[in-house]
Amino acid sequence: MNENSATWVGGVVQAWPTASTAILSTDPPSASVRHAEPVCDASTHALCWLRRPDRVTKVDENNPLTTRRIVGFWAPLAATWLMMSVEGPFLAAVIARLGEPRYNLAAYGVAFSFAMLIESPIIMMMSAGVALVTDRQAFLALRRFAYALNGAITLVMSLLLVPSVFHFVAESLIGLPREVATLTHGATTILLPWPAAIGYRRFYQGVLIRANFTRRVAYGTVVRVVAMAATAVTLYSLKSVNGAFVGAAALSGGVVAEAIASRLMARAAVRQLLHGEEGQPSSAPLTTRAIVRFYMPLALTSVITLGVNPLVTFFLGRSRSALDSLAVMPVVTSLVFAFRAGGIAYQEVGIALLSDDRRGFDALRRFAWLLAVTLTGALGVVALTPLAAGWFRVVSGLSPELTRFALPPLCVLAVMPGLEVLLAFQRSQLVHERRTATITWATVVEVSGIITVLVIGVAGLNLVGAVAAAVAILLGRIAANVFLLDRTRRRVS
């Protein structure tokens, strides 16, 4: 939801520079990608396998884009997102098995929403790293920008944690009960390292992808999941730590471990940028103004997208069955995110493999439809059969009452994986063409639709909060897809 991590709406732009470097690069689109192959012998075979960049071949008339090539590019990225999707259900299951699960699940969900909103400006740093880090000067300029932005968002989160500020937001604005607000403050405090750690690791992941060390991004995710699980299990075994605190500590521990691992694994790529042939300037110097001009539309898209989570929480807190809705929505959206993961990963696939002359478009579109139908069908089977109740009851650890409460919103959101694939493919075309402002406007349309439906559903029709939120998220996404469908279709024609 992320971001990664389970988010209720939206996705994240990432890219590999086969085609996406044409966004800002002055190199001709047909230029091949140069790789530095390590010198290997029998004694260092295993290490060399880890260090060897993935093979990337340009798309042209002699190398047409096939479904097999698309799957080969997409699968590792999808696996990365799928591993991250494990976090939500796993931590919800842990929290549900500790004391006061209703209060703690609700507090954990609200704290996570706060952390995601504050980190939203830094989420697109991976895309910026892939597109902009072309040489030593660009690397240093973007790193300074990333570190400054990390400092700014950490300061914002620190200000939110001031008790008077936090309780005004949590109790007066959102309407959380005092017990939930107190737990939420503690969980949010534990999540303080989260935003900067996300920005740090996404910057170096962008460097890794740019250098074609894509496997290392997945390795970093493995480190994150293992650290998260180890932290959660250790704290769970104590039995004396509040569930919301366990979840927050596990998330912070996992992402900090991933950030450290990403930096260590990026050493070779950074060294090549600073001292190798990639370190020589290939274009005009990258200025802070140029970075801001490129990055602001993408950052604004993330802020708007993730900003809807606290808004949804606000309406849930004032809806019918508010506490139950706050408790089950993180569980429901975590399960949905597991099926959306493959769609989120498809965005960078489209950016990377779509050439400037749109060669490969038909193959990418065919695979997008296949992927959308497959993911939607898979979640539909779960939502409409006893598998859903089994998941919520056995895996997530919800009570029978909360399990019944979670089933309707899950059924409403069953088509979200297909819509995610469509959105990813639409955005990939726009990012490739440098039409990022259109993406921002589509996000405005989506969030406006969500807010409108929530106002009608909660204030007007007095719907159960979880159902109103699910319907709002679904209709908002459909509105964004329709908005982009018209604009991408005109471009294709």
Beta strands, then each sheet from edge to edge (+ up, - down):
end
